[in-house]
Amino acid sequence: NNKSNFLIILVGLPASGKSTFAFKLKEELELRFQKKVKVIDPDIIRDSVFPNSFDFKNEPQIREKNIQSVRKHLNKGYIVISDDLNYYSSMRHDLKLIADSLKIKFYIIHISTPLRLCEKRNEERGKPIPNEVIQSIFNKFDNFNKYKWDIPYDTYDITQTRDVIQFIENLINKIALNLQEQIKCKDSLQKKPSPSIREQIDLITRKYVGELLKNPKYQILKKAILEHRKSFIKIQADNLIEEVKILKNFKLYLTKHLNLN
């Protein structure tokens, strides 16, 4: 079932360890859910479209291709990990809209590596990204909790949690439980009659009782009939019932309890 997939939205500074985290998460997700997992990294998209060059003017095009790739792979049934900076809430919102349109869950995971450590890691890599750019992204970073949907499902801080595999296993357990709760909730909603069905039960039984009580011989049973009508409606409120069977079932119910002829 393609709809059993979901979207992971990673958020973090350059050199925060997102890509390392993403691929370890991918391995564990595939083991747990037995589904294909796609990591979508805009750096890879950028290198394929504009090799060996970086120009801010090209970023809107890269962003659009990134969004298209996320949607395409979710549509194919993949679990998707967005391995992007996603430092603006608008970026996260674009991904939320995709998940909402496909009626799947999304989980924001904040890779909260401190700025100074990101800069140090970047220097150890030979500064592929100028530290001024990392500082600029840090300054522009949209904080969470401004919107109800924009709250990290979990936060990974390498300075606080050294065992990334244990963190990922715990995260996947949380996601699995959350998905199970969603399925139970959907099943519960499907089992509940719609308001229109409840109204039909009330209308049909009310009309039948009105016709029944026109017969003088049933007037002595009026109170009992009305009480059993209430009981019937209460019972049927917990069960799905086709409209055509409501009257038939109600007649059988009254006959069983009151021996009506």
N, C-alpha and C positions, 0 to 999 in steps of 0.2 A: 504494500500500500504506500504510494508515493507520499501521502499526507502524514506518514509517521516520521517524516524527516523534520529537521528544524535548522535554525540559523544561529551560529555563534558569532557575536560581534566583539572582536577584540579592540581594546582602546588603550593607547599608550604612546609614549614619546619614541622618537627614533632611538635605536640602540638600547631599548628597554628590555629586549629579549622576547619580543612578540613572536617572531618567526620560529625561534627554537621552541617556544611554548606551543605554538600552533601545530608543529609537526609531531611533537610528543602527544599532544591532545588528539590529533588525527589517528595515530596508531592505537591509542586506548579506546577511542570511540568505535573504530572499526572492529576491534576485538569484542567490545561490549554489545554493540547493536547489530553487528553482522550486516552492515550497510556500507556502501561506498561513501567516502568522505572527501570533499574537495576543499583544499586550501586555496583561497584566491588572494594573491599578493599583487598589489598594483605595481610594485617594483618590477615584477616579471613582465607585466603588461607593458610597462613603460619601456623596458629594454627591448621588447619585441617590436614596438612601434617606432620608438626613437632611440636606437642603440647608441650607447656611449655618449649620451647627452642629456642634460637636465635643463629644462626651461619652464619657468612658472606659467608661461603662456600656453603650454601644452597640457597643463594639469586638468582643465575642464574636460578635455577630450579623454584623458586617461581615466578620470573619475567616471565618465559616462560608460566607457568600456568595462570598467570595474563593476558598475551597477548591473550592466547587461549580463556579465558573466555570472554574477550572483544569482540573478533571476533565472537564467538559463539552466544552471545546475540544480537549483532548487526544484524547478519544473521537472527535471529528469529524475527526481527522487533522491538526490544526494543530500547528505548532511553537509552543510556549507560552513566553513570558517572564514570570516572576513578578516584577513591579516593586514589590516590597514591602520593608519594612525587614528582615524575617526575622532579627531580631537574637537571638532565642532559638533554641537548637538544636531545641527542640520544634516550633517553626514550620517549620524546615527539614525536620524529620523527617516532619511531616504531608505535605509535598510529596513527599518521598522515597517514602512509602507509596503515594501515587497513582501515581507512575512505576513502582514495583515491581509494583503490582497490574495495570498495563497492559503490563508487560514491555517498558518503554522505558527509554532512558538518561536520566539527569539530570546536569546540570553546574552546580556551585555557582561563581558568579563574585562575588568580593568587591570591591566598590567602596570602596577603603580610604582615602578622603579624610580627612585629619586633622581632629580635632574642631574646632580653632580655625578652620580654613578653612571648615568647615561652618557654624559660627556666623557668620563674616564674610559668607558667601554668603546666609545667612538674613537678616542685617541689611540687605543690599543689596536684598533682596526686600520689605523692609518688615516683617520678622519675622512671617510668617504662622504660624510655630510659635514659641512662646516658647523662648528659648535654654535655659531651665531644663529644658524637656522634652528637648531634644537632649542636654543634659548627663546627664539621668536615663537616657536610652536608652543612652548611652555607658557609664555605670556598670553597667548591667544586661546589657550585651552578652556573650553566651556565646561564649567563645573557641573556635576550631576545634581539630581534632585530638584531641578527647576520644573521639570515635568514628571508626572507620576510614572510614565512609562520609562523615563530616562534614569533608571536606578540600576547600578551594577548588581547582577545576580550573585557575583562573587568578585573578590579582589585578591590578586596575587602580588605580593611584595617580596622580592627575592631576598631582601635584607631581614625579613621576618620568618620566611618559610623556605628553608633550604631544600627540602625534599619535594621537588616539583612533581614527581610521579605520584607520591602520596596525595599531594594537593589535587592533582588531576583525577585520581581515583575517587576521592571524596566529592569532587565537583560532578563527575559523571553519575555517581550514586544519587546526588541531589536532583540532577536533571531527570534521571530515570524515574524517581519518585514523583516529581512534578508532572511528568508525562502520564504516569499511571493515574494520578489524581484527575488530570484533565479528561482521560478516557472514562473514568468512573462518573465524572460530572456530566459528560455528554450522554452516557447511558441512562443516567438518572433523569435527565431532561427529556430524553426520547420516550421514557416509560410514562411520564406524566401526561395526562390528556391535555390537549390545548384548551384555552379558555372557551373556545367555540364549542368543543365537545361537552364540556361541563354545562354550558348553557343549554345545549341540546338535551342532555339528560334531565335537567331541571324542567325545561319546557315540555318535553314529551311526557314525563311522569306526571307533571301538574295537570296537563290536558286530560290524560287518561283518568286520573283520580276524579277530576271534575265530572267527566262523563259517568264514571262509576257511581258517584254519590247522587246522581239524578235518580237512581233506582232506590226507592224507599227501603228495600230490604237490607241495603248496605249502610243505612244511616246509623244503625246501632253500632256498626264497626268503624264509624268515621274516625274516631280518635286513634284506633289501632292502625288503620290504613295510613293516616298521615304520619304516624310515628315510623311505620315500616318504609314509607316513602323516603323519609329523612335518612334512615339506615341504609337504604339501597343507594342513595346518592353518595353517601359517605364511603361505602364500599367501592363503588365504581370510580370514585375520585382517585383511587390507587391503582386502577387497571385501565388498560386501553380497551375500548369497546367501539365497535363499528356502529354508526348511527342506525342502520337497519335492524340491529339486534337489540337496541335499547328497550323498545316496547315489549318485544318478545321476552327478554330476560326479566323485565319488571313484572309482567303478568305471571311468569313462573315463580318469581320471588314471592308475590302476594299469595298465590295458590298454595305454595309450600308452607307459608307461615300462618295463613288465615283460612285455608281450605275454601277459598272462593271458587264458586262454580261459574 
